[in-house]
C-alpha cells in the first residue's frame, strides 16, 4: 500500500483485493491519518482487484466521519471491479473523475504494509 501525506491530507493507494487483510491495512492507515488531524483522504483504487463488504462498510464509516468533521473522502481512478463494487453499494458519490491527487502529492511518500 502506498501512502503519501502532506499538509493537505493523505493519499492512499492499496494494491490487490480489499478483503479482510487489505481492509485491516487500510483501516490502520486511515486511523493513523485521522489521529494526526488530517481530514482529507484521497483513495486511489486503480490497483484494487475487488472490494469486499468489510471495505465498503469501512469506506462508508470514514465518509460519514469526515463529513461530520469538515473533511472529505474521495476515490480516484478506481479499477472497473472497484468502481462496480462502490456503485453496487451506494458509494458512487465517492467517485471523482480525473486526477485529484495533485494537492496531496508533494511531501512524503512511505510504503506501508
C-alpha positions in Angstrom: 0.0 0.0 0.0 1.4 3.4 -1.0 0.7 6.3 1.4 1.6 9.9 0.6 1.0 12.6 3.2 1.1 16.4 3.1 -0.4 19.3 5.0 -3.4 19.0 2.7 -4.2 15.4 3.6 -3.3 11.8 2.7 -3.4 9.9 -0.5 -3.6 6.1 -0.2 -3.2 3.5 -2.9 -4.0 0.0 -1.9 -2.9 -2.9 -4.1 -4.8 -6.2 -4.7 -8.1 -7.1 -3.0 -9.7 -5.1 -0.3 -10.5 -8.2 1.6 -10.1 -8.9 5.3 -6.3 -8.3 5.2 -6.4 -5.4 2.8 -9.2 -3.8 4.8 -7.2 -4.1 8.0 -4.2 -2.4 6.5 -6.4 0.3 5.0 -8.1 0.8 8.4 -4.8 1.3 10.1 -3.6 3.8 7.6 -6.8 5.8 7.8 -6.9 5.6 11.6 -3.3 7.0 11.7 -4.2 9.8 9.4 -7.3 10.8 11.3 -5.4 10.6 14.7 -2.9 13.2 13.3 -5.8 15.6 12.5 -5.8 15.0 8.7 -9.3 15.4 7.3 -8.8 15.0 3.6 -8.3 11.4 2.3 -7.9 10.6 -1.4 -8.2 6.9 -2.1 -6.6 5.7 -5.4 -8.3 2.3 -6.2 -6.6 1.8 -9.6 -4.7 -1.3 -8.3 -7.6 -2.8 -6.4 -8.9 -6.1 -7.8 -12.1 -6.3 -5.8 -13.8 -4.8 -2.8 -15.4 -6.9 -0.1 -18.3 -5.9 2.2 -15.9 -5.1 5.1 -14.1 -2.5 3.0 -17.4 -1.0 1.8 -18.5 -0.6 5.4 -15.1 1.0 6.3 -15.4 3.5 3.5 -19.0 4.3 4.4 -18.0 4.9 8.0 -15.0 7.0 7.1 -17.1 9.1 4.7 -19.7 9.8 7.4 -17.0 10.6 10.0 -15.2 13.0 7.7 -18.4 14.7 6.6 -19.3 15.4 10.3 -15.8 16.8 10.9 -15.5 19.0 7.9 -13.4 16.7 5.8 -13.7 14.7 2.7 -13.1 11.2 1.3 -12.8 10.9 -2.4 -12.0 7.9 -4.6 -10.0 8.4 -7.8 -9.0 6.1 -10.7 -10.9 3.0 -9.5 -10.4 -0.2 -11.3 -13.5 -1.5 -13.1 -14.2 -4.0 -10.3 -13.6 -1.4 -7.6 -16.0 1.1 -9.3 -18.6 -1.7 -9.7 -18.3 -2.6 -6.0 -18.7 1.0 -4.9 -21.7 1.6 -7.2 -23.4 -1.5 -6.2 -23.1 -0.5 -2.5 -24.4 3.1 -3.0 -21.0 4.7 -2.7 -20.7 6.1 -6.2 -20.8 9.6 -4.8 -17.2 9.0 -3.6 -16.0 8.6 -7.2 -14.2 11.5 -8.7 -13.2 11.7 -12.4 -9.7 12.8 -13.3 -6.5 13.1 -11.2 -7.2 14.8 -7.9 -4.1 13.5 -6.2 -2.2 16.8 -7.0 -3.0 18.6 -3.7 -1.6 15.7 -1.6 1.3 14.5 -3.7 4.2 16.7 -2.7 5.7 15.9 0.7 6.5 12.5 2.0 5.8 9.1 0.4 6.1 5.9 2.5 5.4 2.3 1.7 3.1 0.7 4.3 2.3 -3.0 4.5 
